[in-house]
Amino acid sequence: MSDDADSYSRRMALAPARTALSIAQRQFDAAADALGLEDSLRSVLRELKRELVVHFPVEMDDGSFRVFTGFRVQHNIARGPAKGGLRFHPALTLDDVRALAMYMTWKSAVVELPFGGAKGGVICDPKQLSLTELERMTRRFTTEISLIVGPDRDIPAPDLGTGPQVMAWIMDTLSMHAGYSVPAAVTGKPTAIGGSEGRSGATGRGLSTVTVQAMRDRGLDPSDATVAVQGFGKVGCVTAELLAASGMRVVAVSDTSGGCYRGDGLDLVALRTLKEEGGHIEDYGAADRISNDELLRLDVDVLVPAAVEGQITGANAAGVRAHVIAEGANAPVDPEADAILNDRGALVLPDILANAGGVVVSYFEWVQDLQAYFWAAGEVNARLKEVMMRSYHQVHARAEQDAVPLRDAAYRIAVQKVAEATEVRGIYP
Ligand code: GLU
């Protein structure tokens, strides 16, 4: 390992900056310290392998052209092709994408998928684009990143601001370039073109599975528990419904507009309908209005932050009263908040384990596409449950063994797997 790489990594370790990447690297460093990883290996794993930044023009409906900026970042591919979502968001930065790519490496490793980690996206507000503009933008972005993506190299999937239709355009664009259909090049597609049954609700399903199990292990009775869910989107909505189906009372949910609270339980069907019709949670009449900040501080048993990163920080963590915090979003709890919650004895179910259900079913989708053999919904859900339970038990056992919180345990398992793969492959040439 060169001195340059080593001193760069030392500089980063000392850097006071609190960017998303520096937080991700701090979490990695803690695991690397605990595992006693040697410096050279550490400097490989805490760095991003490959980063592509693209600026590309798109014709708008009025005939003008607008230049968009997009990214695809691969953190590590020692254990298999890179895997991770594409985010369309106006505030997206390269730093966010780097951190999220690193999280994907650990997430794939902790649930034992044969993937590395990647993330990407475009700086844009998809709600401000017409459907045709969104399609042209997606197709051109796909063309720009086609240099590094593909079924054996890097497989995108949905994330914030993207969904099955965007994945369909990506699959079609890559297939047009190849001259034949390449369904395994992207996951989270509609089932009509090789998408998997159960993919759209997979993150929420996996999250509710580990949440219920963790509660039982803590002696909390799910049928006697209350829940608040921040973010009533793809992840939060399904999680709320499945936790309610297992007997819990969902008393609060929110979206970016704000939230609503009802002590005897919310009507989730009515709230889903409201969202599907384009409404906002704060418009819901049959409950009290609350702010997102109030929701985080509710006296509930389970809090599910399922919106975006950085919601529970050193500034507000002392006000969080839930016994279990189940991370539906990526990095919703920062390291200062983590320490405060752990000191209080709260149980934090870490993102790289808790929200891995999405990428688990993405893996199933990729396998089904490669084999051109598709599974029924019941089989997908049963296999998802098996993977989530196995991973949860491994993380739980490691946490007991090392006497550390679940996040540290999950990171130790994940980093160890990626380190082993990197070491056994050796450094080329
Ligand atoms: N975007 C999701 C995540 O952060 C899913 C990634 C995937 O399916 O590849 O886990």
Residues whose N, C-alpha, C, O or C-beta is under 5 A from the ligand:
A	BS01	LIG	K83 G84 G85 I155 A157 P158 D159 N355 G358 V359 S362
